[in-house]
Amino acid sequence: MSVRLLNVTSKLQKLTCTSKRIGYHPILAKIGYATRPTQKLLQPSALSSTNAICSKWNILKNPFHNGYSTAAKTTAPKTPVLTVLLEKIVGLHQNTGQLSFELCDKIITQLENNPTVYNQLLDGEQAHFLLRACGTQMPARPSTTRLELFQRLWSYMSQHAQLNASHYITWLHVLQHNRAPCTDFQKFLEEFNKLNTSNEYALSDIYAELLDTACEAGDMQQSTALLAEMRTHDFPLTERHFNALLSGHSRNHDLAGCRSVLDNMNAAGIIPSAETHSLMVCAYLENDVAAKASEVLNQFHGQFNATQVVRMLRSLLYVKAPQNEELIKQLVRELPRDFTEGTEVPIPLRHLCVELLHNGNLATVQAIIFNLPTPRFNENQSIDTFGVFLLQELFRTKNSAAEIIAVAKMLQDSNKNTRALHIATEIALRRNAESAIPFLQSLAEQEPLRPHYFWPLLLQSHEQSGEAGLLNVLKQMNALNVSCDRETIGLYVLPNLPLTLQQPEKAIKALDEAGAKPSLVLIELVMYLLLRQRFEAAHNLLELYPTKVQVEQLVPTLANATVNVRATKRYQQFAKLLSALAKKNENRKADWIGQLLLSMVQGQLRLRSDLRALQRFVDEISKFGLAISPAAANTIITTLEEQMNKDEQLSKLREALRKITDHNVMLLQSASTAGSNTGSTFVKHPRDMTLDELECHLVELEAKGMNTRGLLRRLLQLCVRDGRLERALEIKAKCDQLQVQVSAGMLASTLDLYIKVNDLPNAEKCLKRLQQEFPDFSLDEHKFIDYAALLVHHNQLEAATQLLQTRATTQRVNGGDYVIKNVWNFLTNVAQLAAKMPELEPERNLTREHFHFLQKLRYCNAHNSVLGPIVRERLLRGDIKGAVADFKKLAELYKHTPLQFELLSLLVRLSNGHETVVTQYGGVTGDEAQQLLSETSSAISKVHGALNMNSGLLLAFAESGTDNQLRRLLINPEFRINESLLMKNCEYLGEEGAVSTLLRLARGSRGFGRVIDEQNIYNMLLTHFAKANNCQAALDLYERLEADDDLKISQEFLRNLVQLLRVNNIEIPSRVALRAQIM
């Protein structure tokens, strides 16, 4: 049986805690069910002469669908009710192509009751979506109900001036779908023309739509009036108009009129198309002339598209005579192959079948479904999707169990859904567990049933019929050759038999008669009694039955029971029970008594501090001749000594434990180890291994010639994650050589690998394969951004933006700090690309444009790191003035100062006239650089304050200025800095290896201890080298400091240097040892 059926009671299965056994009575949630997501959709027509088929069946071309297919679901507690309902109904429409009447009714009711509150929440596209869907996407409801719901929504929109010209076109489409007339077309035209001010829709098309509506409803009088008005406007008659008249005569059962229309078409020189012939088939079908319909199908075989065939099949709704199965088979064969290929029935056909079922035409539905081609599944697809909607609708239409089972078996026998009976059983269990008995009986004829199938039935029977009902279910399980397991007995049977279990002996007999064997029930019943502190009853039950039990399984329950034993002083009764259990124990060498005492000592804090109570337990155990292992005795004493130290009572306990020690018994872990002579050890699952453990395990498996495929998959993923790219490529080559079956996670890791090694062709192939083979797999957002960055790196900026746009419209974007690094990488690549584009206008900043693009799609927000590439683009293009201008704008707009240190350092070099830098940035003069430095400093001060700005400026001069400039800053008493921020920045520079900058800062601050402690900087650098274990760099630093005659190296610095050298077993230079005073 499938995991899906197990999910019926997945929540109940988790209730394995002891509270469930004490008396908790869960009630199975009677949850609803929904049709699964499907593969194909049929595109509805717009204002065209023929109904076109969408090239991708699972995509609706209409804007109302695309606009809401990715509506982000909010979980905020104050989300308006209307928004929540709209999200639900859009999600349902995406999955099934249908709408729930109840949801639509609630939405419209909310709008009617709270127009002022909700009027702004329903935008035009949502309203258009609801209008169309209410009128055409509820096949389970009669046309009158659909039209009533549509009219209510139309009235609301009309009252609040939300209607436009496109809504009127939708109104006509809804009337056509439901074969309802437009009662006053003159009024319709008047209202429509007021809204069609921009002439978006041609008047000839509107008259054609009105003619279609009148003819679909069979109103030939209105059709004649419309044709007369069309003549006054000099509109020529086209094939579309003749086709509408064909439909009108067909609705009036006037086949002679239909033939007359065909004659008039020929006379007008219009050659009938496949659309016309399909309408003639509809006319023949609705007028019970099946032979003529078959003749037309034969004559024009293969010329019809999917929309036309579905319309012909829909004509079967209006046929009262018994259906001709051969004709239906002939119609189904006309469906295009790309329409019927898939793992589920296409949505248009599903709508039709639902409508047929609710009209009592089950035979017609079966003829359609079972003449569709058998679906082909690949190894990554679920095989239980085809026809599931049919089984669900059979339950909704209250068909008998025999009919549903027959349909399920037909789906199985035809290999369209080999698990159809399992699905039907699951649906029955969800809806009403008692109704599932016939399904379980049918399933039992095919395969052995498992106990958990009956869990919902056990709970529902107990709820409705009490303990007698539950025992009856056990008898039914026995009749179906289903044996209860311990989980069923412990979780679903015993907790629901409190009255029967008042007499445990009779309870076992009752359960035995119901099919539950005493050998299985006994240990669960003993556990049940222990949880209720019924020690005497448990003892009597054990004495009554000779069944052997695995007492080790009772140790946790017994340990919990000792809390009550200690409180009620029932030591002797408890020891008596332990003695009875010892006689029933299967494994006499297992030290379960020692394990029990250990559990008590380690798990009960109060017992560890109450040695007298523990002594009582041991004494009573000794009286019944029970023993423990030496290992258990030693562990107990060690645990107590850690808390009690030396205590007289502890000495007595040690002596008591020694008396009950037996070397022939072993703790459970020791017993299991001793029982194995192979010397094997437990091997962790690969998912729990570290990367190094996986490598060792791989060597071991390869040496033994064992299967390494699963291990290679895991190893590949971890190597990519940890950045071991060369090793990852080696593992990928091994996987290809062994033809390892790929999973979605493995493909995602492979894509990440190719991105990191800058291999665009392979990355493209990998992404395409992932999307084709695992269409439902959600690739990590940061990997999409990294792939887009790779495209930009290879000069494919447009493709990258299109990729990110598509991702944002198909899946929710989280963005935020999680992808800052990836967004920064993408924008940096854009900046580098922009620097290579000489044709780019000087005023444009390509990186800023793409930052706004990502921000609009919610991939990122303003952040210092993300804004850096905007300034970087200007620097790469050699535009220092533009860089400063952009920096000032960002500081003003976002209160961030990206590339602050780099920009200040660059301006200091320019103001000092560094030749290479001046040449690179277009010959900026010293005065211009000073002015730009002043502007930059001012912008930083406005954001961070003068003290913080001075700290950054000081580091910039230390990086790019001269020693005199640095000292002039420090000499100035008005130049104050944020010392903590400065030291934090120095630590960062030290980690980045900016040793020269920090040494210059230290030299410049010599004598200005009020500002910066010179020795602190040296010690900080040495600490950084020690963390990196870089002894050579530490010695180089010492030599540079020693070369400075004016500097006295501190003893703390020398001690730390010596310690670093000693740890690495490096000989300490004599001059260092001398200065550090080491003998």
Buried (B, 14 or more C-beta within 10 A) or exposed (E): BBEEBBEBBEEBBEBEEEEBBEEEEBEBEEEEBBBBEBBBBBBBBBBEBBBBBBEEBBBBBBEBBEBBBBBEEEEEEEEBBBBEBBBBBBBBBBEBBBBBBEBBBBBBEBBBEBEEEBBEBBEBBBBBBBBBBBBBBBBBBEBEBBBEBBBBBBEBBEEBEBBBBBBBBBBBBBBBBBBBBBEEBEEBBEBBBEBBEEEEBEBBBBBBBBBBBBBBBBBBEBBEBBBEBBEEEEBEBBBBBBBBBBBBBBBBEBBEBBBBBBEEBEEEEBEBBBBBBBBBBBBBBBBEBBEBBBEBBEEBEEBBBBBBBBBBBBBBBBBEEEBBBEBBEBBBBBBBEEBBBBBBBBBBBBBBBBBBBBBEBBEBBBBBBBBBEEBEBEEBBBBBBBBBBBBBBBBBBEBEBEEBBBBBBBBBEBEBBBBBBBBBBBBBBBBBBBBBBBBBBBBBEEEEBBBBBBBBBBBBBBBEBEBEBBBBBBEBBBEBEBBBEBBBBBBBBBBBBEEBBEEBEEBBEBBEEBBBBBEBBBBBBBBBBBBBBBBEBBBBBBEEBEBBBEBBBBBBBBBBBBBBBBEEEBBBBBBBBBBBBBEBBEBEBBBBBBBBBBBBBBBBEEBBEBBEBBBBBBBBBBBBEBBBBBBBBEBBBEBBEEEBEEEEBBEBBBEBBEEBBBEEBBBBEBBEBEEEEEEEEEEEEBEEBEBEEBBEBBEEBEEEEEEBEBBBBBBBBBBBEEEBBEBBBBBBEBBEEEEBEBBBBBBBBBBBBBBBBEBBEBBBBBBEBBEEBBEEBEBBBBBBBBBBBBBBBBEBBEBBBEBBEEBBEEBBBEBBEEBBBBBBBBBBBBBBBBBEEEEBEEEEBBBBEBBEBBBEBBBBBBBBBBBBBBBBBBBBBBBBBBBBBBBBBBBEEBEBBBBBBBBBBBBBBBBBEBEEBBEBBEEBEEEBBBBBBEBBBEBBBBBBEBBBBBBBBBBBBBBBBEEEBBBBBBEEEEBEBBBEBBBEBBBEBBEEEBBEBBBBBBBBBBEBEEBBBBBBBBBBBBBBBBEEEBBEBBBEBBEBBEEEEEBEBBEEBBEBBBEBBEEEEEEBBEEBBEBBEEE
